[in-house]
Structure formats: structure tokens, C-alpha cells
Amino acid sequence: MTLENLSSNKSFGGWHKQYSHPSESLGCAMRFAIYLPPQVANGQKVPVLYWLSGLTCTDENFMQKAGAHRAAAELGMAIVAPDTSPRGDHVADDESYDLGQGAGFYVNATESPWHPHYRMYDYALNELPALIESVFPVTNQRSIAGHSMGGHGALVLALRNPARYQSVSAFSPISNPVNCPWGKKAFTAYLGKDSSRWAEYDASLLMRDATQFVPALVDQGDADNFLTDQLRPEALAAAASTSNYPLELNFREGYDHSYFFISSFIEQHLRFHGRHLGCGSNY
Ligand SMILES: N[C@@H](CCC(=O)N[C@@H](CSC=O)C(=O)NCC(=O)O)C(=O)O
């Protein structure tokens, strides 16, 4: 296993570290960041929250802007944040911000020129957790969370793989991508024009049909400029009502789509995951 340590910074008694590694699923070097709480210094293994970021992000946005380290340190929870797509000169790209590098949408692409590298679903579900669990002092207890495109990714991964995750949460997720401009553009490019093949990556359609449940928490700002056109939380609410899914959906007055919103409620999300991961004093 070739794992290159790119940076290390002490934070709230634990460590924030960035790594690069050759990814088999993506066929390129891939970067991720990990926050290791202080408990690991005592030889303790800790559970992991995977965080999937949104359009234009790298591994850095969440770690530097969300303010999650204090609660993770208290709870004894590792957080892993991968980059949002494969990267490199040999990797297909597009000049728009919502397709190509920085916009992997957590799918396995089937279409040219994307399919050789754009396999973020496999990477986030299998390759990254296998690497993390073989190298770092963590247990195999996982939860998953994300923002916007990453909220879509987190919900889809948990809904399709309920045995893999203890809990799922999202801020401002793209809840019904088959019915919004971001989703239609990305899915047409990555998955092809036949929209019947998009359903396996649509959180609302998956939640409507779910029979196995992962506790789910979603926060949505009501002043989010993407709310009506792109995010469609009402579709997720309707789906949860159909399947009796254990979804807590909160609308937060005055909050927008930014990391100011995420940083205002991230502690509540970490405590929610902590209860399901069995860490911290509040479970
Ligand atoms: N540049 C675009 C919008 C880009 C944007 O808002 N990205 C969000 C995620 S949006 C959905 O996935 C983000 O997290 N940005 C990074 C950050 O640190 O805020 C535009 O101009 O409209």
C-alpha cells in the first residue's frame, strides 16, 4: 500500500492529516483527509464518519470550514473526507463547474469519455473504507454524511447499502437528481440518455422503495438559492412518508447553501452519528 502523507496538523488534541494514494477504482492518484481524535493516542480504535463534499470541493473544504474537529475530538470519532472526483491531466474534464473534475457525483460512469476514471461510487463504498480500516486505528463501524452533491452521494450510498452504515446525514442534499438540472446534466453525461438507468442514484426514488432503514438526518436552509431548482427536499419528504423511512428533515430559517450553514449545525450531526456509532458519552 503506497500512502503518501502530505500534511499533519494537530487539532483539538487530535490530528488532521492529508494523504495521497494510487486508487485502483479511479485509475489516478487520489487525495483524502482524515481527522484522528485524541483517543487513538491511547491505543483506542474509533469509528469513522465519511464526509462527501459538494461541487467544486476537494478534501479541504469540510476539514477547514466546517468546524467539526472539536466535537469529533470529544466524541472519539474519526472523520474521513475524500476528494470529489478523480483528478489529473489524463482524466476527462469539462470546463463547467458541475461536470468532470470536482463533480464526480458519486456514480460509476458508464459513458465515454468518463467511464475509465469516474467511479466514485465504488471508491467511496469499498476502496476508501478498506484502505482506512487497514491502515488507521479505526473500527469497522461507519456512518456517512455530506453536503449538496455529497449529500446526494451519502444518501445514495446508505440507501443502497444499509448494512454498511450505522447512520446517514446530509446538509442541503441534491435529493431528487433525476428531476433537477445538476442531476440531469451529470447523469446524462456519466450514465447515458436512458433516464431509467438513473434511478439507482436518486435518493428520493431509493428512499420511496426502501425496506431496510438507516437512521437519517437532513438539514436544509430555507434561504438556500439552490433550494427550489436543484435540491427538491420535498421529494425526499414524500418518499420517507411513503416508506415510513426514519428521516428527520429540518428546515432552518434564514440559512443558505454555504459552509456557514454547515458549521452552525455540524455538531448536531456529529452527535447524531455518535449515538448510532456508540461513541461519546451521549449514546
Ligand atoms: N461555483 C458554483 C457553485 C459551487 C458551490 O456552491 N459549491 C458548493 C457545493 S454545491 C453542490 O454540490 C460548495 O460546497 N462550495 C465550496 C465551499 O467551500 O463553499 C456557482 O458559482 O454557482
The ligand as a Tripos MOL2 file, in Angstrom:
@<TRIPOS>MOLECULE
LIG
   22    21     1     0     0
SMALL
NO_CHARGES

@<TRIPOS>ATOM
      1 N1        -19.4360   27.7350   -8.2010 N.3       1 LIG1
      2 C1        -20.8050   27.4420   -8.2930 C.3       1 LIG1
      3 C2        -21.3550   26.8010   -7.0320 C.3       1 LIG1
      4 C3        -20.3580   25.9680   -6.2840 C.3       1 LIG1
      5 C4        -20.8460   25.6440   -4.9030 C.2       1 LIG1
      6 O1        -21.6890   26.3260   -4.3350 O.2       1 LIG1
      7 N2        -20.3140   24.5800   -4.3490 N.am      1 LIG1
      8 C5        -20.7620   24.1680   -3.0650 C.3       1 LIG1
      9 C6        -21.4080   22.8410   -3.1980 C.3       1 LIG1
     10 S1        -22.7790   22.9740   -4.3170 S.3       1 LIG1
     11 C7        -23.3440   21.3830   -4.5440 C.2       1 LIG1
     12 O2        -22.7290   20.4010   -4.5920 O.2       1 LIG1
     13 C8        -19.5610   24.1300   -2.1170 C.2       1 LIG1
     14 O3        -19.5280   23.3690   -1.1850 O.2       1 LIG1
     15 N3        -18.5970   25.0010   -2.3800 N.am      1 LIG1
     16 C9        -17.3400   25.0270   -1.6510 C.3       1 LIG1
     17 C10       -17.3050   25.9080   -0.4610 C.2       1 LIG1
     18 O4        -16.2650   25.8660    0.2460 O.co2     1 LIG1
     19 O5        -18.2630   26.6500   -0.1800 O.co2     1 LIG1
     20 C11       -21.5640   28.6780   -8.5730 C.2       1 LIG1
     21 O6        -20.8890   29.6840   -8.6860 O.co2     1 LIG1
     22 O7        -22.7860   28.6480   -8.6650 O.co2     1 LIG1
@<TRIPOS>BOND
     1     1     2 1
     2     2     3 1
     3     2    20 1
     4     3     4 1
     5     4     5 1
     6     5     6 2
     7     5     7 1
     8     7     8 1
     9     8     9 1
    10     8    13 1
    11     9    10 1
    12    10    11 1
    13    11    12 2
    14    13    14 2
    15    13    15 1
    16    15    16 1
    17    16    17 1
    18    17    18 2
    19    17    19 1
    20    20    21 2
    21    20    22 1
@<TRIPOS>SUBSTRUCTURE
     1 LIG1         1 GROUP 0 **** ****
